[in-house]
Amino acid sequence: MDDPRQAVHIAWDDSLTGYDFGHGHPMNPLRLDLTIRLARELGVFDHRGVHLTTPPTADDAMLTTVHTPEYVAAVRRAGADPTTFDLERGLGTEDNPCFEGMHELAAGIVGGTVAVADAIWHGRATHGVNVAGGLHHAMADRAAGFCIYNDVAVGIQHLLDSGAERVAYVDVDVHHGDGVQAAFYDDPRVLTISVHESPTTLFPGTGFPTETGGMNAEGTAVNVALPPGTTDAGWLRAFHAIIPPLLRAWKPQILVTQHGCDTHLDDPLAHLALTVDGQRASYEALHDLAHELCEGRWLATGGGGYALVDVVPRAWSHLMAIAAERPISPGAAVPAAWRDHVRAAHGRVAPIRMTDGGDADFADWSAGYDPAAALDQAVVATRTAVFPLHGMEPHY
């Protein structure tokens, strides 16, 4: 029997590619199909202790720990008859078109995240990943930003209901993790940290540094709003200036992370400029923090990412390999069989290496900061708003 301290649960079933808003929509399930195909070709799932688990479908009792019963009923109706629009609840909009089976497929994504969370919390696994998850924009009573149900929020609520008292959530998607923040804004047991492009230039228009938590939960919402054009060096500088010190002060029992890879310079929907190498460095840092602070308990999800061939499969294969404790060298070749499939099935030329040739080096905050630099101004704004609430000095 595998040692549960070394077990990694990865929630996946090919049916999840049915979460499909239709032709031309950015949230194309091809990105998931190609990710799983690439991870298989790289041997990520062959390592001892790695278990692919079929996600159960979350029932209404589970969904309504976060979502209202009225909203769940509306999603069910819209999935049964996709011509049924409920614009007040965000169903049938350009972002969230209705499709057949929408309720069941979205509930399957939730079920995957909850199952992985449960396995970690109860000691059956140390790490867990749901690349289909990370649907962080869905609110209690409405869909938003390609997200029908908020699997991350339901997963965190399940951890709380199972006895967790200190959950840390870190969101590195280019968009603000607004739905997860909203779900726990008044809950002092959950620390939400979102590193995203400035809300002045990108959906959903929230995530300012001044959003720091509700009554009796001050300091438990943390927002790092970065200027457009931020590259690996600046992004990682901001990440390390804020996230490790806050997590060390918070002392979480489990780390939940969302890994939208739409921060990439090739992503068509946003304006940051990271490479796969910078993204990979953040995955390694969060993995290491989980081991340092949470006895390894780490639940990672996917999220945004709309460069379907060139970015998402490589980024999330790196994520799953890191979770499997078998990281892939950035310089490793992309398997020829995967590249041949991409060319034959989709008429695309795929990347040949698991790297973009990016540089993950950055200037550490402890060496000082430039008050005239937009990136450093963003970091100072967040540290000033939040660090004193955790008993820390905001500046060096």
C-alpha positions as a Markdown table, in Angstrom:
| # | Residue | x | y | z |
|---|---|---|---|---|
| 1 | Met | 0.0 | 0.0 | 0.0 |
| 2 | Asp | 1.3 | 3.5 | -0.8 |
| 3 | Asp | 2.3 | 5.7 | 2.1 |
| 4 | Pro | -0.5 | 8.3 | 2.3 |
| 5 | Arg | 2.2 | 10.9 | 3.2 |
| 6 | Gln | 3.5 | 10.5 | -0.3 |
| 7 | Ala | 0.1 | 10.1 | -2.1 |
| 8 | Val | -1.1 | 12.6 | -4.7 |
| 9 | His | -4.7 | 12.6 | -5.8 |
| 10 | Ile | -5.4 | 14.1 | -9.2 |
| 11 | Ala | -9.1 | 14.6 | -10.0 |
| 12 | Trp | -9.8 | 13.8 | -13.6 |
| 13 | Asp | -12.3 | 12.2 | -16.0 |
| 14 | Asp | -12.5 | 12.8 | -19.7 |
| 15 | Ser | -16.2 | 13.7 | -19.3 |
| 16 | Leu | -15.0 | 17.1 | -17.8 |
| 17 | Thr | -14.2 | 18.3 | -21.3 |
| 18 | Gly | -18.0 | 18.6 | -21.6 |
| 19 | Tyr | -17.8 | 21.8 | -19.6 |
| 20 | Asp | -18.0 | 23.6 | -22.9 |
| 21 | Phe | -19.5 | 27.0 | -23.6 |
| 22 | Gly | -19.5 | 26.4 | -27.4 |
| 23 | His | -17.6 | 27.4 | -30.5 |
| 24 | Gly | -15.5 | 30.5 | -30.2 |
| 25 | His | -15.7 | 30.8 | -26.4 |
| 26 | Pro | -12.3 | 31.4 | -24.8 |
| 27 | Met | -12.9 | 28.6 | -22.2 |
| 28 | Asn | -12.2 | 25.9 | -24.7 |
| 29 | Pro | -12.0 | 22.4 | -23.1 |
| 30 | Leu | -9.2 | 21.6 | -25.6 |
| 31 | Arg | -6.9 | 23.1 | -23.0 |
| 32 | Leu | -7.8 | 20.4 | -20.5 |
| 33 | Asp | -7.6 | 17.6 | -23.0 |
| 34 | Leu | -4.2 | 18.7 | -24.2 |
| 35 | Thr | -3.0 | 19.1 | -20.6 |
| 36 | Ile | -3.9 | 15.6 | -19.6 |
| 37 | Arg | -2.5 | 14.2 | -22.8 |
| 38 | Leu | 0.8 | 16.0 | -22.3 |
| 39 | Ala | 1.1 | 15.0 | -18.6 |
| 40 | Arg | 0.5 | 11.3 | -19.6 |
| 41 | Glu | 3.1 | 11.5 | -22.3 |
| 42 | Leu | 5.6 | 13.0 | -19.8 |
| 43 | Gly | 4.9 | 10.1 | -17.4 |
| 44 | Val | 3.5 | 12.4 | -14.6 |
| 45 | Phe | 0.8 | 9.8 | -13.8 |
| 46 | Asp | 3.1 | 6.9 | -13.7 |
| 47 | His | 4.9 | 7.8 | -10.6 |
| 48 | Arg | 4.3 | 5.8 | -7.5 |
| 49 | Gly | 1.7 | 7.4 | -5.2 |
| 50 | Val | 0.0 | 9.3 | -8.0 |
| 51 | His | -3.7 | 8.4 | -8.3 |
| 52 | Leu | -6.1 | 9.7 | -10.9 |
| 53 | Thr | -9.5 | 9.7 | -9.3 |
| 54 | Thr | -12.8 | 10.1 | -11.0 |
| 55 | Pro | -14.6 | 13.1 | -9.6 |
| 56 | Pro | -18.0 | 12.5 | -8.0 |
| 57 | Thr | -20.8 | 14.8 | -8.8 |
| 58 | Ala | -21.4 | 17.3 | -6.0 |
| 59 | Asp | -25.0 | 17.0 | -4.7 |
| 60 | Asp | -27.2 | 19.9 | -3.9 |
| 61 | Ala | -26.4 | 19.7 | -0.2 |
| 62 | Met | -22.7 | 20.2 | -1.0 |
| 63 | Leu | -23.3 | 23.0 | -3.6 |
| 64 | Thr | -25.6 | 24.9 | -1.2 |
| 65 | Thr | -22.9 | 25.2 | 1.4 |
| 66 | Val | -21.8 | 28.1 | -0.8 |
| 67 | His | -24.5 | 28.7 | -3.4 |
| 68 | Thr | -28.1 | 29.5 | -2.8 |
| 69 | Pro | -30.7 | 26.8 | -3.5 |
| 70 | Glu | -32.4 | 29.2 | -5.9 |
| 71 | Tyr | -29.3 | 29.5 | -7.9 |
| 72 | Val | -28.6 | 25.8 | -8.0 |
| 73 | Ala | -32.1 | 25.3 | -9.3 |
| 74 | Ala | -31.6 | 27.9 | -12.0 |
| 75 | Val | -28.4 | 26.2 | -13.2 |
| 76 | Arg | -30.2 | 22.9 | -13.3 |
| 77 | Arg | -33.0 | 24.4 | -15.4 |
| 78 | Ala | -30.6 | 26.1 | -17.8 |
| 79 | Gly | -28.7 | 22.9 | -18.3 |
| 80 | Ala | -31.8 | 20.9 | -19.0 |
| 81 | Asp | -33.0 | 23.5 | -21.5 |
| 82 | Pro | -30.1 | 25.7 | -22.8 |
| 83 | Thr | -32.6 | 28.1 | -24.4 |
| 84 | Thr | -33.6 | 29.1 | -20.8 |
| 85 | Phe | -31.7 | 32.3 | -20.0 |
| 86 | Asp | -31.5 | 33.8 | -16.5 |
| 87 | Leu | -29.6 | 36.9 | -17.0 |
| 88 | Glu | -30.1 | 38.1 | -13.5 |
| 89 | Arg | -28.2 | 35.1 | -12.3 |
| 90 | Gly | -25.5 | 35.4 | -15.1 |
| 91 | Leu | -26.8 | 32.4 | -17.1 |
| 92 | Gly | -27.1 | 32.9 | -20.8 |
| 93 | Thr | -24.7 | 35.8 | -21.0 |
| 94 | Glu | -21.8 | 36.1 | -23.5 |
| 95 | Asp | -19.4 | 35.0 | -20.8 |
| 96 | Asn | -21.6 | 32.2 | -19.5 |
| 97 | Pro | -23.8 | 30.7 | -22.3 |
| 98 | Cys | -26.0 | 27.9 | -21.3 |
| 99 | Phe | -25.2 | 24.4 | -22.5 |
| 100 | Glu | -26.8 | 21.0 | -22.1 |
| 101 | Gly | -25.7 | 19.2 | -18.9 |
| 102 | Met | -24.3 | 22.4 | -17.5 |
| 103 | His | -25.4 | 21.6 | -13.9 |
| 104 | Glu | -24.0 | 18.1 | -13.9 |
| 105 | Leu | -20.6 | 19.0 | -15.5 |
| 106 | Ala | -20.1 | 22.0 | -13.2 |
| 107 | Ala | -21.1 | 19.9 | -10.2 |
| 108 | Gly | -18.5 | 17.3 | -11.3 |
| 109 | Ile | -15.8 | 19.9 | -11.2 |
| 110 | Val | -16.9 | 20.9 | -7.7 |
| 111 | Gly | -17.0 | 17.2 | -6.7 |
| 112 | Gly | -13.4 | 16.8 | -7.9 |
| 113 | Thr | -12.1 | 19.7 | -5.8 |
| 114 | Val | -14.1 | 18.6 | -2.7 |
| 115 | Ala | -12.9 | 15.0 | -3.0 |
| 116 | Val | -9.3 | 16.0 | -3.3 |
| 117 | Ala | -9.7 | 18.4 | -0.3 |
| 118 | Asp | -11.2 | 15.6 | 1.7 |
| 119 | Ala | -8.4 | 13.2 | 0.9 |
| 120 | Ile | -5.8 | 15.7 | 2.0 |
| 121 | Trp | -7.6 | 16.8 | 5.2 |
| 122 | His | -8.2 | 13.2 | 6.3 |
| 123 | Gly | -4.7 | 12.1 | 5.6 |
| 124 | Arg | -5.2 | 9.9 | 2.5 |
| 125 | Ala | -3.0 | 12.2 | 0.4 |
| 126 | Thr | -0.6 | 15.0 | 0.9 |
| 127 | His | -1.1 | 16.9 | -2.3 |
| 128 | Gly | -4.1 | 17.0 | -4.6 |
| 129 | Val | -4.8 | 18.7 | -8.0 |
| 130 | Asn | -7.9 | 19.5 | -10.0 |
| 131 | Val | -6.8 | 21.3 | -13.2 |
| 132 | Ala | -10.5 | 21.5 | -14.3 |
| 133 | Gly | -11.2 | 23.5 | -11.1 |
| 134 | Gly | -10.3 | 27.0 | -10.0 |
| 135 | Leu | -13.6 | 28.5 | -11.1 |
| 136 | His | -13.1 | 31.4 | -8.8 |
| 137 | His | -15.5 | 34.0 | -10.1 |
| 138 | Ala | -18.8 | 32.3 | -9.4 |
| 139 | Met | -20.8 | 34.0 | -6.7 |
| 140 | Ala | -23.3 | 32.5 | -4.2 |
| 141 | Asp | -26.2 | 33.5 | -6.4 |
| 142 | Arg | -24.8 | 34.0 | -9.9 |
| 143 | Ala | -22.4 | 32.8 | -12.6 |
| 144 | Ala | -19.6 | 35.1 | -13.6 |
| 145 | Gly | -16.4 | 35.0 | -15.7 |
| 146 | Phe | -16.8 | 31.5 | -17.3 |
| 147 | Cys | -17.6 | 30.1 | -13.8 |
| 148 | Ile | -20.9 | 28.4 | -13.0 |
| 149 | Tyr | -20.1 | 26.9 | -9.6 |
| 150 | Asn | -17.2 | 28.0 | -7.4 |
| 151 | Asp | -15.5 | 24.7 | -6.8 |
| 152 | Val | -12.7 | 26.4 | -4.8 |
| 153 | Ala | -15.1 | 28.1 | -2.3 |
| 154 | Val | -17.1 | 24.8 | -1.9 |
| 155 | Gly | -13.8 | 23.0 | -1.3 |
| 156 | Ile | -12.7 | 25.4 | 1.3 |
| 157 | Gln | -16.1 | 25.3 | 3.0 |
| 158 | His | -15.8 | 21.6 | 3.1 |
| 159 | Leu | -12.5 | 21.9 | 4.9 |
| 160 | Leu | -14.0 | 24.3 | 7.4 |
| 161 | Asp | -17.0 | 21.9 | 8.0 |
| 162 | Ser | -14.5 | 19.1 | 8.5 |
| 163 | Gly | -12.8 | 21.0 | 11.3 |
| 164 | Ala | -10.1 | 23.2 | 9.7 |
| 165 | Glu | -9.6 | 26.4 | 11.6 |
| 166 | Arg | -7.0 | 28.2 | 9.4 |
| 167 | Val | -7.1 | 27.8 | 5.7 |
| 168 | Ala | -4.9 | 29.9 | 3.4 |
| 169 | Tyr | -6.0 | 30.4 | -0.2 |
| 170 | Val | -3.5 | 31.8 | -2.8 |
| 171 | Asp | -4.8 | 32.8 | -6.2 |
| 172 | Val | -2.2 | 33.6 | -9.0 |
| 173 | Asp | -4.7 | 33.9 | -11.9 |
| 174 | Val | -4.4 | 37.2 | -13.8 |
| 175 | His | -7.9 | 38.0 | -12.7 |
| 176 | His | -8.9 | 38.8 | -9.1 |
| 177 | Gly | -10.3 | 35.8 | -7.2 |
| 178 | Asp | -13.4 | 37.7 | -6.4 |
| 179 | Gly | -15.8 | 34.9 | -5.8 |
| 180 | Val | -13.6 | 33.1 | -3.3 |
| 181 | Gln | -12.9 | 36.4 | -1.5 |
| 182 | Ala | -16.6 | 37.2 | -1.4 |
| 183 | Ala | -17.5 | 33.8 | 0.1 |
| 184 | Phe | -15.1 | 34.3 | 3.0 |
| 185 | Tyr | -14.8 | 38.0 | 3.4 |
| 186 | Asp | -16.3 | 37.9 | 6.9 |
| 187 | Asp | -14.8 | 34.6 | 7.9 |
| 188 | Pro | -11.6 | 35.0 | 10.1 |
| 189 | Arg | -10.7 | 31.3 | 9.5 |
| 190 | Val | -9.8 | 31.9 | 5.8 |
| 191 | Leu | -7.0 | 34.0 | 4.5 |
| 192 | Thr | -7.5 | 34.8 | 0.8 |
| 193 | Ile | -4.5 | 36.2 | -1.2 |
| 194 | Ser | -5.0 | 37.2 | -4.8 |
| 195 | Val | -2.1 | 38.4 | -7.1 |
| 196 | His | -3.7 | 39.8 | -10.3 |
| 197 | Glu | -3.6 | 42.5 | -12.9 |
| 198 | Ser | -4.8 | 45.9 | -11.7 |
| 199 | Pro | -8.7 | 46.1 | -11.5 |
| 200 | Thr | -8.4 | 49.4 | -13.4 |
| 201 | Thr | -7.5 | 47.5 | -16.5 |
| 202 | Leu | -9.1 | 44.1 | -16.3 |
| 203 | Phe | -12.2 | 42.1 | -15.3 |
| 204 | Pro | -13.7 | 41.9 | -12.7 |
| 205 | Gly | -12.8 | 45.4 | -11.6 |
| 206 | Thr | -12.2 | 44.4 | -8.0 |
| 207 | Gly | -9.2 | 43.4 | -5.9 |
| 208 | Phe | -7.9 | 46.7 | -4.7 |
| 209 | Pro | -5.4 | 46.6 | -1.9 |
| 210 | Thr | -7.9 | 48.4 | 0.4 |
| 211 | Glu | -10.2 | 45.3 | 0.3 |
| 212 | Thr | -8.8 | 43.7 | 3.5 |
| 213 | Gly | -11.7 | 41.7 | 5.0 |
| 214 | Gly | -15.0 | 42.3 | 6.8 |
| 215 | Met | -15.9 | 42.9 | 10.3 |
| 216 | Asn | -14.0 | 40.7 | 12.7 |
| 217 | Ala | -11.9 | 39.4 | 9.8 |
| 218 | Glu | -9.7 | 42.4 | 9.1 |
| 219 | Gly | -6.5 | 41.4 | 7.3 |
| 220 | Thr | -7.8 | 38.1 | 5.9 |
| 221 | Ala | -8.4 | 39.4 | 2.4 |
| 222 | Val | -5.1 | 40.4 | 0.6 |
| 223 | Asn | -5.0 | 41.9 | -2.9 |
| 224 | Val | -1.9 | 42.5 | -4.9 |
| 225 | Ala | -2.9 | 44.6 | -8.0 |
| 226 | Leu | 0.0 | 44.6 | -10.5 |
| 227 | Pro | 0.5 | 47.0 | -13.4 |
| 228 | Pro | -0.1 | 45.7 | -17.0 |
| 229 | Gly | 3.2 | 44.5 | -18.6 |
| 230 | Thr | 4.6 | 43.0 | -15.4 |
| 231 | Thr | 7.1 | 40.4 | -16.3 |
| 232 | Asp | 8.5 | 37.3 | -14.5 |
| 233 | Ala | 11.0 | 39.3 | -12.4 |
| 234 | Gly | 8.5 | 41.9 | -11.2 |
| 235 | Trp | 5.7 | 39.4 | -10.6 |
| 236 | Leu | 8.0 | 37.1 | -8.6 |
| 237 | Arg | 9.3 | 40.1 | -6.7 |
| 238 | Ala | 5.8 | 41.0 | -5.7 |
| 239 | Phe | 4.8 | 37.4 | -4.9 |
| 240 | His | 7.8 | 36.9 | -2.5 |
| 241 | Ala | 7.4 | 40.3 | -0.9 |
| 242 | Ile | 3.9 | 39.5 | 0.3 |
| 243 | Ile | 2.9 | 35.8 | 0.2 |
| 244 | Pro | 5.6 | 34.0 | 2.2 |
| 245 | Pro | 5.7 | 36.5 | 5.1 |
| 246 | Leu | 1.9 | 36.5 | 5.3 |
| 247 | Leu | 1.6 | 32.7 | 5.2 |
| 248 | Arg | 4.3 | 32.4 | 7.9 |
| 249 | Ala | 2.4 | 34.8 | 10.1 |
| 250 | Trp | -1.0 | 33.1 | 9.4 |
| 251 | Lys | 0.3 | 29.5 | 10.0 |
| 252 | Pro | -2.3 | 27.7 | 7.9 |
| 253 | Gln | -3.2 | 24.1 | 8.4 |
| 254 | Ile | -3.7 | 23.6 | 4.7 |
| 255 | Leu | -2.9 | 25.6 | 1.6 |
| 256 | Val | -5.4 | 25.9 | -1.3 |
| 257 | Thr | -4.1 | 27.5 | -4.5 |
| 258 | Gln | -5.5 | 28.6 | -7.8 |
| 259 | His | -3.2 | 28.5 | -10.8 |
| 260 | Gly | -4.8 | 30.4 | -13.7 |
| 261 | Cys | -2.0 | 30.6 | -16.2 |
| 262 | Asp | -3.5 | 33.6 | -18.0 |
| 263 | Thr | -0.7 | 35.7 | -16.6 |
| 264 | His | 1.3 | 34.5 | -19.6 |
| 265 | Leu | 2.6 | 37.0 | -22.2 |
| 266 | Asp | 0.7 | 35.1 | -24.9 |
| 267 | Asp | -2.6 | 35.0 | -23.2 |
| 268 | Pro | -5.2 | 36.8 | -25.4 |
| 269 | Leu | -7.4 | 38.1 | -22.5 |
| 270 | Ala | -5.0 | 40.0 | -20.3 |
| 271 | His | -1.9 | 42.1 | -20.1 |
| 272 | Leu | 0.7 | 40.6 | -17.9 |
| 273 | Ala | 3.9 | 39.2 | -19.4 |
| 274 | Leu | 5.0 | 36.1 | -17.5 |
| 275 | Thr | 6.6 | 33.0 | -19.1 |
| 276 | Val | 5.9 | 29.4 | -18.3 |
| 277 | Asp | 9.2 | 29.5 | -16.4 |
| 278 | Gly | 8.0 | 32.3 | -14.1 |
| 279 | Gln | 4.7 | 30.4 | -13.6 |
| 280 | Arg | 6.6 | 27.2 | -12.8 |
| 281 | Ala | 8.7 | 29.1 | -10.2 |
| 282 | Ser | 5.5 | 30.1 | -8.4 |
| 283 | Tyr | 4.3 | 26.5 | -8.3 |
| 284 | Glu | 7.5 | 25.4 | -6.7 |
| 285 | Ala | 7.4 | 28.2 | -4.2 |
| 286 | Leu | 3.9 | 27.3 | -3.1 |
| 287 | His | 4.7 | 23.6 | -2.9 |
| 288 | Asp | 7.7 | 24.5 | -0.7 |
| 289 | Leu | 5.5 | 26.7 | 1.6 |
| 290 | Ala | 3.0 | 23.9 | 2.0 |
| 291 | His | 5.8 | 21.6 | 3.2 |
| 292 | Glu | 7.2 | 24.3 | 5.4 |
| 293 | Leu | 3.9 | 25.4 | 7.0 |
| 294 | Cys | 1.2 | 22.8 | 6.5 |
| 295 | Glu | 3.0 | 19.4 | 6.8 |
| 296 | Gly | 2.7 | 19.3 | 3.0 |
| 297 | Arg | -1.1 | 19.7 | 2.8 |
| 298 | Trp | -1.6 | 21.3 | -0.5 |
| 299 | Leu | -4.7 | 21.5 | -2.8 |
| 300 | Ala | -4.0 | 23.0 | -6.2 |
| 301 | Thr | -6.5 | 23.9 | -8.9 |
| 302 | Gly | -6.4 | 25.2 | -12.4 |
| 303 | Gly | -8.2 | 28.4 | -13.4 |
| 304 | Gly | -7.9 | 30.7 | -16.4 |
| 305 | Gly | -5.6 | 30.3 | -19.3 |
| 306 | Tyr | -6.6 | 30.8 | -22.9 |
| 307 | Ala | -3.4 | 30.1 | -24.9 |
| 308 | Leu | -4.8 | 26.7 | -25.4 |
| 309 | Val | -1.8 | 24.9 | -27.0 |
| 310 | Asp | 1.3 | 26.9 | -26.3 |
| 311 | Val | 0.8 | 27.6 | -22.6 |
| 312 | Val | -1.8 | 25.8 | -20.6 |
| 313 | Pro | -0.7 | 22.2 | -21.2 |
| 314 | Arg | 2.9 | 22.9 | -20.3 |
| 315 | Ala | 2.1 | 25.1 | -17.3 |
| 316 | Trp | -0.3 | 22.6 | -15.7 |
| 317 | Ser | 1.8 | 19.6 | -16.5 |
| 318 | His | 4.6 | 21.4 | -14.6 |
| 319 | Leu | 2.1 | 21.9 | -11.7 |
| 320 | Met | 1.0 | 18.3 | -11.6 |
| 321 | Ala | 4.6 | 17.1 | -11.8 |
| 322 | Ile | 5.6 | 19.3 | -8.9 |
| 323 | Ala | 2.7 | 18.0 | -6.9 |
| 324 | Ala | 3.8 | 14.5 | -7.7 |
| 325 | Glu | 7.3 | 15.4 | -6.3 |
| 326 | Arg | 8.8 | 14.7 | -9.7 |
| 327 | Pro | 9.3 | 18.1 | -11.2 |
| 328 | Ile | 10.0 | 18.3 | -14.9 |
| 329 | Ser | 13.2 | 20.1 | -16.0 |
| 330 | Pro | 12.3 | 23.3 | -17.8 |
| 331 | Gly | 14.6 | 22.3 | -20.6 |
| 332 | Ala | 13.0 | 18.9 | -21.1 |
| 333 | Ala | 11.7 | 18.1 | -24.6 |
| 334 | Val | 8.0 | 18.1 | -25.2 |
| 335 | Pro | 7.2 | 14.5 | -26.2 |
| 336 | Ala | 7.1 | 14.1 | -30.0 |
| 337 | Ala | 3.9 | 12.0 | -29.8 |
| 338 | Trp | 2.1 | 14.9 | -28.1 |
| 339 | Arg | 3.4 | 17.4 | -30.7 |
| 340 | Asp | 2.3 | 15.0 | -33.5 |
| 341 | His | -1.2 | 14.8 | -32.0 |
| 342 | Val | -1.5 | 18.6 | -31.9 |
| 343 | Arg | -0.4 | 18.9 | -35.5 |
| 344 | Ala | -2.6 | 16.1 | -36.8 |
| 345 | Ala | -5.8 | 16.9 | -34.7 |
| 346 | His | -5.6 | 20.6 | -34.5 |
| 347 | Gly | -3.3 | 21.9 | -37.3 |
| 348 | Arg | -1.0 | 23.6 | -34.8 |
| 349 | Val | 2.7 | 23.6 | -34.3 |
| 350 | Ala | 3.4 | 22.9 | -30.7 |
| 351 | Pro | 6.3 | 24.0 | -28.5 |
| 352 | Ile | 9.3 | 21.8 | -28.5 |
| 353 | Arg | 10.5 | 22.4 | -24.9 |
| 354 | Met | 8.9 | 22.7 | -21.5 |
| 355 | Thr | 10.4 | 26.2 | -21.2 |
| 356 | Asp | 10.0 | 29.6 | -22.8 |
| 357 | Gly | 13.6 | 30.4 | -21.9 |
| 358 | Gly | 12.4 | 32.8 | -19.2 |
| 359 | Asp | 14.4 | 33.9 | -16.2 |
| 360 | Ala | 12.9 | 33.3 | -12.8 |
| 361 | Asp | 15.5 | 35.5 | -11.0 |
| 362 | Phe | 14.1 | 38.6 | -9.2 |
| 363 | Ala | 15.3 | 41.3 | -6.9 |
| 364 | Asp | 14.3 | 40.4 | -3.3 |
| 365 | Trp | 12.3 | 43.0 | -1.5 |
| 366 | Ser | 14.7 | 43.0 | 1.4 |
| 367 | Ala | 17.3 | 44.7 | -0.7 |
| 368 | Gly | 15.1 | 47.8 | -0.9 |
| 369 | Tyr | 12.5 | 49.2 | -3.1 |
| 370 | Asp | 12.0 | 52.0 | -5.7 |
| 371 | Pro | 9.1 | 54.3 | -4.6 |
| 372 | Ala | 8.9 | 55.6 | -8.2 |
| 373 | Ala | 8.4 | 52.2 | -9.8 |
| 374 | Ala | 4.8 | 51.1 | -10.5 |
| 375 | Leu | 5.5 | 47.6 | -9.5 |
| 376 | Asp | 6.9 | 48.6 | -6.1 |
| 377 | Gln | 4.1 | 51.0 | -5.5 |
| 378 | Ala | 1.7 | 48.1 | -5.9 |
| 379 | Val | 3.6 | 46.0 | -3.4 |
| 380 | Val | 3.8 | 48.9 | -0.9 |
| 381 | Ala | 0.1 | 49.5 | -1.2 |
| 382 | Thr | -0.7 | 45.9 | -0.2 |
| 383 | Arg | 1.9 | 45.7 | 2.5 |
| 384 | Thr | 0.7 | 49.0 | 4.0 |
| 385 | Ala | -2.9 | 47.9 | 3.9 |
| 386 | Val | -2.4 | 44.4 | 5.4 |
| 387 | Phe | 0.9 | 43.8 | 7.1 |
| 388 | Pro | 0.1 | 45.9 | 10.3 |
| 389 | Leu | -3.1 | 43.8 | 10.7 |
| 390 | His | -0.8 | 40.8 | 11.1 |
| 391 | Gly | 1.6 | 42.5 | 13.5 |
| 392 | Met | 4.2 | 43.1 | 10.8 |
| 393 | Glu | 6.0 | 46.3 | 9.6 |
| 394 | Pro | 4.9 | 47.2 | 6.0 |
| 395 | His | 8.3 | 48.4 | 4.8 |
| 396 | Tyr | 12.0 | 47.7 | 5.2 |
